[in-house]
Amino acid sequence: MPYKTFLGLPENVVAALCYPVGWLSGVFFLLLERKNKFVRFHAMQSVLLFMPFALFIFLVAWIPKIGWIIADGIGMPGLLLIVIPMYMAFRGSKFKIPIIGKIAYDYAYGE
């Protein structure tokens, strides 16, 4: 039986919900979920992945004339950054994205 969360949903569902809205959903679940380490790991990984990515796309978009084209070219494939970790979280995996996955794991599990 999967562990429950503050919302009363299974932890894999809540962990998957940390990704769809980018860093905003990550921050939301970091603030909401205090006890479940699996959810906190995925929420922190979402924040660490999407906050720099969103900032980078925002800054690139300010380049005159071609900025929006470059930002769209980077952002559209970036949707895979939502789908893949979301799927892995739903499966119940502690899928670590290189570099930020270790930071998120250390934050959530305190090791």
N, CA, C and O atoms as a GROMACS GRO file, in nm:
protein
  444
    1MET      N    1   0.084  -0.118   0.000
    1MET     CA    2   0.000   0.000   0.000
    1MET      C    3   0.089   0.125   0.000
    1MET      O    4   0.180   0.136   0.082
    2PRO      N    5   0.062   0.217  -0.091
    2PRO     CA    6   0.145   0.337  -0.096
    2PRO      C    7   0.123   0.427   0.026
    2PRO      O    8   0.015   0.428   0.086
    3TYR      N    9   0.225   0.500   0.060
    3TYR     CA   10   0.214   0.592   0.172
    3TYR      C   11   0.124   0.708   0.138
    3TYR      O   12   0.118   0.752   0.023
    4LYS      N   13   0.054   0.757   0.238
    4LYS     CA   14  -0.035   0.871   0.219
    4LYS      C   15   0.043   1.001   0.239
    4LYS      O   16   0.152   1.003   0.295
    5THR      N   17  -0.016   1.106   0.192
    5THR     CA   18   0.044   1.238   0.206
    5THR      C   19  -0.052   1.329   0.282
    5THR      O   20  -0.159   1.286   0.325
    6PHE      N   21  -0.013   1.452   0.297
    6PHE     CA   22  -0.096   1.551   0.365
    6PHE      C   23  -0.231   1.567   0.296
    6PHE      O   24  -0.332   1.590   0.363
    7LEU      N   25  -0.233   1.554   0.165
    7LEU     CA   26  -0.358   1.568   0.089
    7LEU      C   27  -0.445   1.443   0.093
    7LEU      O   28  -0.560   1.446   0.051
    8GLY      N   29  -0.390   1.332   0.144
    8GLY     CA   30  -0.465   1.208   0.148
    8GLY      C   31  -0.452   1.126   0.020
    8GLY      O   32  -0.518   1.023   0.006
    9LEU      N   33  -0.369   1.171  -0.072
    9LEU     CA   34  -0.346   1.098  -0.197
    9LEU      C   35  -0.222   1.011  -0.184
    9LEU      O   36  -0.138   1.036  -0.097
   10PRO      N   37  -0.208   0.910  -0.268
   10PRO     CA   38  -0.085   0.830  -0.267
   10PRO      C   39   0.036   0.918  -0.301
   10PRO      O   40   0.025   1.014  -0.377
   11GLU      N   41   0.149   0.883  -0.243
   11GLU     CA   42   0.268   0.967  -0.259
   11GLU      C   43   0.317   0.976  -0.403
   11GLU      O   44   0.372   1.079  -0.443
   12ASN      N   45   0.298   0.870  -0.482
   12ASN     CA   46   0.345   0.877  -0.621
   12ASN      C   47   0.262   0.976  -0.703
   12ASN      O   48   0.315   1.039  -0.795
   13VAL      N   49   0.135   0.991  -0.672
   13VAL     CA   50   0.051   1.087  -0.743
   13VAL      C   51   0.093   1.230  -0.708
   13VAL      O   52   0.106   1.315  -0.796
   14VAL      N   53   0.114   1.255  -0.580
   14VAL     CA   54   0.154   1.389  -0.536
   14VAL      C   55   0.293   1.422  -0.589
   14VAL      O   56   0.318   1.536  -0.629
   15ALA      N   57   0.384   1.324  -0.589
   15ALA     CA   58   0.518   1.348  -0.642
   15ALA      C   59   0.513   1.382  -0.791
   15ALA      O   60   0.588   1.468  -0.837
   16ALA      N   61   0.426   1.317  -0.865
   16ALA     CA   62   0.411   1.349  -1.008
   16ALA      C   63   0.351   1.488  -1.027
   16ALA      O   64   0.382   1.555  -1.126
   17LEU      N   65   0.267   1.531  -0.936
   17LEU     CA   66   0.207   1.665  -0.945
   17LEU      C   67   0.305   1.776  -0.914
   17LEU      O   68   0.272   1.894  -0.931
   18CYS      N   69   0.424   1.743  -0.869
   18CYS     CA   70   0.527   1.844  -0.843
   18CYS      C   71   0.584   1.902  -0.972
   18CYS      O   72   0.648   2.007  -0.968
   19TYR      N   73   0.562   1.839  -1.086
   19TYR     CA   74   0.626   1.880  -1.211
   19TYR      C   75   0.541   1.958  -1.310
   19TYR      O   76   0.598   2.042  -1.380
   20PRO      N   77   0.411   1.939  -1.323
   20PRO     CA   78   0.338   1.998  -1.436
   20PRO      C   79   0.342   2.151  -1.446
   20PRO      O   80   0.340   2.204  -1.557
   21VAL      N   81   0.348   2.222  -1.336
   21VAL     CA   82   0.347   2.368  -1.342
   21VAL      C   83   0.488   2.423  -1.318
   21VAL      O   84   0.505   2.540  -1.285
   22GLY      N   85   0.586   2.338  -1.335
   22GLY     CA   86   0.724   2.382  -1.320
   22GLY      C   87   0.760   2.409  -1.175
   22GLY      O   88   0.716   2.338  -1.084
   23TRP      N   89   0.840   2.512  -1.154
   23TRP     CA   90   0.888   2.540  -1.019
   23TRP      C   91   0.776   2.586  -0.926
   23TRP      O   92   0.789   2.573  -0.804
   24LEU      N   93   0.668   2.638  -0.979
   24LEU     CA   94   0.556   2.680  -0.894
   24LEU      C   95   0.492   2.562  -0.822
   24LEU      O   96   0.462   2.571  -0.703
   25SER      N   97   0.471   2.453  -0.893
   25SER     CA   98   0.413   2.336  -0.827
   25SER      C   99   0.513   2.274  -0.730
   25SER      O  100   0.474   2.220  -0.627
   26GLY      N  101   0.642   2.283  -0.762
   26GLY     CA  102   0.744   2.235  -0.669
   26GLY      C  103   0.743   2.312  -0.539
   26GLY      O  104   0.748   2.252  -0.431
   27VAL      N  105   0.738   2.444  -0.547
   27VAL     CA  106   0.733   2.527  -0.426
   27VAL      C  107   0.604   2.501  -0.348
   27VAL      O  108   0.606   2.493  -0.225
   28PHE      N  109   0.494   2.487  -0.419
   28PHE     CA  110   0.366   2.460  -0.354
   28PHE      C  111   0.373   2.333  -0.269
   28PHE      O  112   0.332   2.333  -0.153
   29PHE      N  113   0.426   2.225  -0.326
   29PHE     CA  114   0.431   2.099  -0.251
   29PHE      C  115   0.543   2.098  -0.147
   29PHE      O  116   0.534   2.024  -0.049
   30LEU      N  117   0.648   2.177  -0.166
   30LEU     CA  118   0.748   2.190  -0.061
   30LEU      C  119   0.688   2.256   0.063
   30LEU      O  120   0.718   2.216   0.175
   31LEU      N  121   0.604   2.355   0.041
   31LEU     CA  122   0.540   2.423   0.153
   31LEU      C  123   0.429   2.340   0.216
   31LEU      O  124   0.408   2.345   0.337
   32LEU      N  125   0.359   2.264   0.134
   32LEU     CA  126   0.243   2.189   0.182
   32LEU      C  127   0.282   2.058   0.250
   32LEU      O  128   0.231   2.026   0.358
   33GLU      N  129   0.370   1.984   0.189
   33GLU     CA  130   0.406   1.850   0.239
   33GLU      C  131   0.529   1.860   0.328
   33GLU      O  132   0.639   1.891   0.281
   34ARG      N  133   0.511   1.833   0.456
   34ARG     CA  134   0.620   1.847   0.552
   34ARG      C  135   0.685   1.714   0.590
   34ARG      O  136   0.801   1.711   0.630
   35LYS      N  137   0.612   1.602   0.580
   35LYS     CA  138   0.662   1.476   0.634
   35LYS      C  139   0.708   1.376   0.529
   35LYS      O  140   0.804   1.303   0.553
   36ASN      N  141   0.644   1.371   0.416
   36ASN     CA  142   0.675   1.269   0.317
   36ASN      C  143   0.801   1.305   0.240
   36ASN      O  144   0.802   1.400   0.162
   37LYS      N  145   0.907   1.230   0.262
   37LYS     CA  146   1.037   1.260   0.201
   37LYS      C  147   1.038   1.238   0.050
   37LYS      O  148   1.106   1.310  -0.022
   38PHE      N  149   0.963   1.140   0.004
   38PHE     CA  150   0.958   1.113  -0.140
   38PHE      C  151   0.898   1.232  -0.215
   38PHE      O  152   0.950   1.272  -0.320
   39VAL      N  153   0.792   1.287  -0.162
   39VAL     CA  154   0.728   1.404  -0.225
   39VAL      C  155   0.820   1.525  -0.215
   39VAL      O  156   0.832   1.601  -0.311
   40ARG      N  157   0.885   1.544  -0.101
   40ARG     CA  158   0.976   1.657  -0.084
   40ARG      C  159   1.095   1.648  -0.178
   40ARG      O  160   1.142   1.750  -0.229
   41PHE      N  161   1.144   1.526  -0.204
   41PHE     CA  162   1.253   1.508  -0.300
   41PHE      C  163   1.211   1.554  -0.439
   41PHE      O  164   1.283   1.630  -0.504
   42HIS      N  165   1.095   1.510  -0.484
   42HIS     CA  166   1.050   1.547  -0.618
   42HIS      C  167   1.012   1.695  -0.626
   42HIS      O  168   1.032   1.758  -0.730
   43ALA      N  169   0.960   1.751  -0.519
   43ALA     CA  170   0.928   1.893  -0.519
   43ALA      C  171   1.055   1.977  -0.529
   43ALA      O  172   1.060   2.073  -0.605
   44MET      N  173   1.158   1.941  -0.453
   44MET     CA  174   1.285   2.015  -0.459
   44MET      C  175   1.352   1.997  -0.594
   44MET      O  176   1.409   2.092  -0.648
   45GLN      N  177   1.346   1.878  -0.648
   45GLN     CA  178   1.405   1.855  -0.780
   45GLN      C  179   1.333   1.938  -0.886
   45GLN      O  180   1.397   1.989  -0.979
   46SER      N  181   1.203   1.952  -0.873
   46SER     CA  182   1.127   2.035  -0.966
   46SER      C  183   1.171   2.181  -0.957
   46SER      O  184   1.189   2.247  -1.059
   47VAL      N  185   1.187   2.231  -0.836
   47VAL     CA  186   1.230   2.370  -0.817
   47VAL      C  187   1.370   2.390  -0.875
   47VAL      O  188   1.395   2.487  -0.946
   48LEU      N  189   1.461   2.299  -0.843
   48LEU     CA  190   1.599   2.313  -0.890
   48LEU      C  191   1.613   2.295  -1.041
   48LEU      O  192   1.708   2.346  -1.100
   49LEU      N  193   1.521   2.225  -1.102
   49LEU     CA  194   1.525   2.206  -1.247
   49LEU      C  195   1.461   2.322  -1.321
   49LEU      O  196   1.520   2.375  -1.416
   50PHE      N  197   1.343   2.362  -1.280
   50PHE     CA  198   1.265   2.456  -1.359
   50PHE      C  199   1.292   2.603  -1.329
   50PHE      O  200   1.271   2.688  -1.416
   51MET      N  201   1.338   2.636  -1.210
   51MET     CA  202   1.362   2.777  -1.182
   51MET      C  203   1.477   2.832  -1.267
   51MET      O  204   1.459   2.937  -1.330
   52PRO      N  205   1.594   2.767  -1.273
   52PRO     CA  206   1.698   2.818  -1.363
   52PRO      C  207   1.658   2.808  -1.511
   52PRO      O  208   1.695   2.895  -1.591
   53PHE      N  209   1.584   2.705  -1.547
   53PHE     CA  210   1.541   2.688  -1.686
   53PHE      C  211   1.447   2.802  -1.727
   53PHE      O  212   1.462   2.859  -1.835
   54ALA      N  213   1.352   2.836  -1.640
   54ALA     CA  214   1.259   2.945  -1.670
   54ALA      C  215   1.332   3.079  -1.675
   54ALA      O  216   1.301   3.163  -1.760
   55LEU      N  217   1.426   3.100  -1.586
   55LEU     CA  218   1.503   3.224  -1.587
   55LEU      C  219   1.586   3.235  -1.714
   55LEU      O  220   1.594   3.342  -1.774
   56PHE      N  221   1.647   3.125  -1.756
   56PHE     CA  222   1.727   3.124  -1.879
   56PHE      C  223   1.640   3.157  -2.000
   56PHE      O  224   1.680   3.239  -2.084
   57ILE      N  225   1.525   3.095  -2.011
   57ILE     CA  226   1.436   3.123  -2.124
   57ILE      C  227   1.388   3.268  -2.121
   57ILE      O  228   1.377   3.332  -2.225
   58PHE      N  229   1.358   3.319  -2.003
   58PHE     CA  230   1.316   3.458  -1.990
   58PHE      C  231   1.425   3.554  -2.038
   58PHE      O  232   1.397   3.650  -2.109
   59LEU      N  233   1.549   3.526  -1.998
   59LEU     CA  234   1.660   3.614  -2.039
   59LEU      C  235   1.689   3.604  -2.189
   59LEU      O  236   1.716   3.705  -2.254
   60VAL      N  237   1.683   3.484  -2.243
   60VAL     CA  238   1.707   3.466  -2.386
   60VAL      C  239   1.598   3.537  -2.468
   60VAL      O  240   1.627   3.591  -2.574
   61ALA      N  241   1.477   3.537  -2.418
   61ALA     CA  242   1.366   3.599  -2.491
   61ALA      C  243   1.385   3.750  -2.506
   61ALA      O  244   1.321   3.810  -2.593
   62TRP      N  245   1.469   3.811  -2.428
   62TRP     CA  246   1.494   3.954  -2.436
   62TRP      C  247   1.595   3.990  -2.544
   62TRP      O  248   1.617   4.109  -2.569
   63ILE      N  249   1.658   3.893  -2.607
   63ILE     CA  250   1.750   3.923  -2.716
   63ILE      C  251   1.669   3.984  -2.831
   63ILE      O  252   1.569   3.926  -2.873
   64PRO      N  253   1.711   4.099  -2.881
   64PRO     CA  254   1.633   4.165  -2.987
   64PRO      C  255   1.617   4.078  -3.111
   64PRO      O  256   1.709   4.008  -3.152
   65LYS      N  257   1.501   4.085  -3.169
   65LYS     CA  258   1.460   4.025  -3.296
   65LYS      C  259   1.454   3.872  -3.297
   65LYS      O  260   1.356   3.817  -3.348
   66ILE      N  261   1.552   3.802  -3.244
   66ILE     CA  262   1.551   3.655  -3.253
   66ILE      C  263   1.530   3.586  -3.118
   66ILE      O  264   1.526   3.464  -3.112
   67GLY      N  265   1.518   3.664  -3.012
   67GLY     CA  266   1.507   3.607  -2.878
   67GLY      C  267   1.390   3.513  -2.860
   67GLY      O  268   1.404   3.406  -2.801
   68TRP      N  269   1.272   3.554  -2.910
   68TRP     CA  270   1.154   3.470  -2.894
   68TRP      C  271   1.166   3.341  -2.974
   68TRP      O  272   1.116   3.237  -2.931
   69ILE      N  273   1.229   3.347  -3.087
   69ILE     CA  274   1.248   3.226  -3.168
   69ILE      C  275   1.339   3.128  -3.096
   69ILE      O  276   1.311   3.008  -3.090
   70ILE      N  277   1.448   3.179  -3.040
   70ILE     CA  278   1.540   3.092  -2.966
   70ILE      C  279   1.472   3.037  -2.841
   70ILE      O  280   1.485   2.919  -2.810
   71ALA      N  281   1.400   3.124  -2.770
   71ALA     CA  282   1.331   3.080  -2.648
   71ALA      C  283   1.229   2.971  -2.678
   71ALA      O  284   1.217   2.874  -2.602
   72ASP      N  285   1.155   2.986  -2.788
   72ASP     CA  286   1.060   2.881  -2.827
   72ASP      C  287   1.132   2.753  -2.866
   72ASP      O  288   1.088   2.643  -2.834
   73GLY      N  289   1.242   2.768  -2.935
   73GLY     CA  290   1.321   2.651  -2.976
   73GLY      C  291   1.377   2.574  -2.859
   73GLY      O  292   1.393   2.452  -2.865
   74ILE      N  293   1.407   2.644  -2.751
   74ILE     CA  294   1.457   2.578  -2.629
   74ILE      C  295   1.341   2.528  -2.544
   74ILE      O  296   1.349   2.420  -2.484
   75GLY      N  297   1.234   2.606  -2.538
   75GLY     CA  298   1.122   2.573  -2.450
   75GLY      C  299   1.038   2.455  -2.493
   75GLY      O  300   0.993   2.377  -2.409
   76MET      N  301   1.018   2.441  -2.622
   76MET     CA  302   0.935   2.330  -2.669
   76MET      C  303   0.997   2.193  -2.637
   76MET      O  304   0.928   2.108  -2.582
   77PRO      N  305   1.124   2.170  -2.670
   77PRO     CA  306   1.183   2.042  -2.627
   77PRO      C  307   1.194   2.032  -2.475
   77PRO      O  308   1.202   1.923  -2.419
   78GLY      N  309   1.193   2.148  -2.410
   78GLY     CA  310   1.197   2.148  -2.265
   78GLY      C  311   1.074   2.086  -2.200
   78GLY      O  312   1.075   2.056  -2.081
   79LEU      N  313   0.970   2.067  -2.278
   79LEU     CA  314   0.852   1.999  -2.225
   79LEU      C  315   0.884   1.855  -2.182
   79LEU      O  316   0.816   1.799  -2.097
   80LEU      N  317   0.986   1.798  -2.242
   80LEU     CA  318   1.030   1.665  -2.199
   80LEU      C  319   1.081   1.670  -2.056
   80LEU      O  320   1.077   1.569  -1.984
   81LEU      N  321   1.130   1.786  -2.014
   81LEU     CA  322   1.174   1.801  -1.875
   81LEU      C  323   1.057   1.794  -1.778
   81LEU      O  324   1.077   1.774  -1.658
   82ILE      N  325   0.937   1.810  -1.828
   82ILE     CA  326   0.819   1.792  -1.744
   82ILE      C  327   0.772   1.648  -1.750
   82ILE      O  328   0.744   1.587  -1.646
   83VAL      N  329   0.763   1.593  -1.869
   83VAL     CA  330   0.702   1.461  -1.889
   83VAL      C  331   0.784   1.348  -1.828
   83VAL      O  332   0.730   1.262  -1.759
   84ILE      N  333   0.914   1.348  -1.852
   84ILE     CA  334   0.996   1.235  -1.806
   84ILE      C  335   1.003   1.226  -1.653
   84ILE      O  336   0.975   1.119  -1.598
   85PRO      N  337   1.040   1.333  -1.581
   85PRO     CA  338   1.041   1.319  -1.434
   85PRO      C  339   0.903   1.294  -1.375
   85PRO      O  340   0.890   1.225  -1.273
   86MET      N  341   0.800   1.349  -1.438
   86MET     CA  342   0.663   1.327  -1.390
   86MET      C  343   0.626   1.180  -1.400
   86MET      O  344   0.568   1.123  -1.308
   87TYR      N  345   0.659   1.118  -1.513
   87TYR     CA  346   0.632   0.977  -1.532
   87TYR      C  347   0.710   0.891  -1.433
   87TYR      O  348   0.657   0.796  -1.374
   88MET      N  349   0.837   0.925  -1.415
   88MET     CA  350   0.921   0.847  -1.322
   88MET      C  351   0.870   0.860  -1.178
   88MET      O  352   0.871   0.763  -1.103
   89ALA      N  353   0.825   0.980  -1.140
   89ALA     CA  354   0.770   0.998  -1.005
   89ALA      C  355   0.641   0.919  -0.989
   89ALA      O  356   0.618   0.860  -0.883
   90PHE      N  357   0.559   0.917  -1.091
   90PHE     CA  358   0.434   0.842  -1.084
   90PHE      C  359   0.460   0.692  -1.070
   90PHE      O  360   0.384   0.622  -1.004
   91ARG      N  361   0.568   0.645  -1.131
   91ARG     CA  362   0.606   0.504  -1.117
   91ARG      C  363   0.661   0.472  -0.978
   91ARG      O  364   0.674   0.355  -0.942
   92GLY      N  365   0.693   0.575  -0.900
   92GLY     CA  366   0.746   0.553  -0.766
   92GLY      C  367   0.897   0.551  -0.761
   92GLY      O  368   0.955   0.505  -0.663
   93SER      N  369   0.961   0.598  -0.865
   93SER     CA  370   1.106   0.597  -0.875
   93SER      C  371   1.166   0.724  -0.816
   93SER      O  372   1.109   0.833  -0.829
   94LYS      N  373   1.281   0.710  -0.753
   94LYS     CA  374   1.357   0.826  -0.708
   94LYS      C  375   1.455   0.863  -0.820
   94LYS      O  376   1.576   0.862  -0.800
   95PHE      N  377   1.401   0.896  -0.934
   95PHE     CA  378   1.479   0.931  -1.052
   95PHE      C  379   1.554   1.061  -1.026
   95PHE      O  380   1.494   1.166  -1.006
   96LYS      N  381   1.688   1.052  -1.027
   96LYS     CA  382   1.771   1.170  -1.000
   96LYS      C  383   1.822   1.228  -1.130
   96LYS      O  384   1.892   1.162  -1.207
   97ILE      N  385   1.786   1.352  -1.154
   97ILE     CA  386   1.840   1.425  -1.268
   97ILE      C  387   1.984   1.460  -1.231
   97ILE      O  388   2.010   1.502  -1.118
   98PRO      N  389   2.078   1.444  -1.323
   98PRO     CA  390   2.219   1.468  -1.288
   98PRO      C  391   2.241   1.604  -1.221
   98PRO      O  392   2.181   1.705  -1.259
   99ILE      N  393   2.324   1.605  -1.123
   99ILE     CA  394   2.366   1.718  -1.040
   99ILE      C  395   2.255   1.763  -0.946
   99ILE      O  396   2.271   1.756  -0.824
  100ILE      N  397   2.142   1.809  -0.999
  100ILE     CA  398   2.038   1.860  -0.910
  100ILE      C  399   1.967   1.748  -0.834
  100ILE      O  400   1.912   1.772  -0.726
  101GLY      N  401   1.967   1.628  -0.888
  101GLY     CA  402   1.904   1.515  -0.820
  101GLY      C  403   1.971   1.483  -0.688
  101GLY      O  404   1.904   1.451  -0.590
  102LYS      N  405   2.103   1.491  -0.685
  102LYS     CA  406   2.176   1.465  -0.561
  102LYS      C  407   2.149   1.574  -0.458
  102LYS      O  408   2.133   1.545  -0.340
  103ILE      N  409   2.143   1.699  -0.503
  103ILE     CA  410   2.113   1.808  -0.411
  103ILE      C  411   1.972   1.792  -0.353
  103ILE      O  412   1.952   1.809  -0.233
  104ALA      N  413   1.877   1.759  -0.438
  104ALA     CA  414   1.739   1.738  -0.392
  104ALA      C  415   1.729   1.619  -0.298
  104ALA      O  416   1.656   1.623  -0.198
  105TYR      N  417   1.802   1.511  -0.329
  105TYR     CA  418   1.801   1.392  -0.244
  105TYR      C  419   1.859   1.425  -0.105
  105TYR      O  420   1.803   1.386  -0.002
  106ASP      N  421   1.970   1.496  -0.105
  106ASP     CA  422   2.031   1.534   0.024
  106ASP      C  423   1.939   1.625   0.104
  106ASP      O  424   1.934   1.615   0.226
  107TYR      N  425   1.866   1.713   0.036
  107TYR     CA  426   1.773   1.801   0.105
  107TYR      C  427   1.657   1.722   0.167
  107TYR      O  428   1.621   1.744   0.282
  108ALA      N  429   1.601   1.630   0.090
  108ALA     CA  430   1.481   1.558   0.138
  108ALA      C  431   1.514   1.450   0.240
  108ALA      O  432   1.443   1.434   0.339
  109TYR      N  433   1.621   1.376   0.216
  109TYR     CA  434   1.652   1.262   0.301
  109TYR      C  435   1.760   1.292   0.403
  109TYR      O  436   1.789   1.209   0.490
  110GLY      N  437   1.822   1.410   0.394
  110GLY     CA  438   1.918   1.452   0.494
  110GLY      C  439   2.042   1.368   0.504
  110GLY      O  440   2.096   1.349   0.613
  111GLU      N  441   2.089   1.317   0.393
  111GLU     CA  442   2.210   1.234   0.397
  111GLU      C  443   2.326   1.305   0.334
  111GLU      O  444   2.437   1.251   0.328
   0.00000   0.00000   0.00000
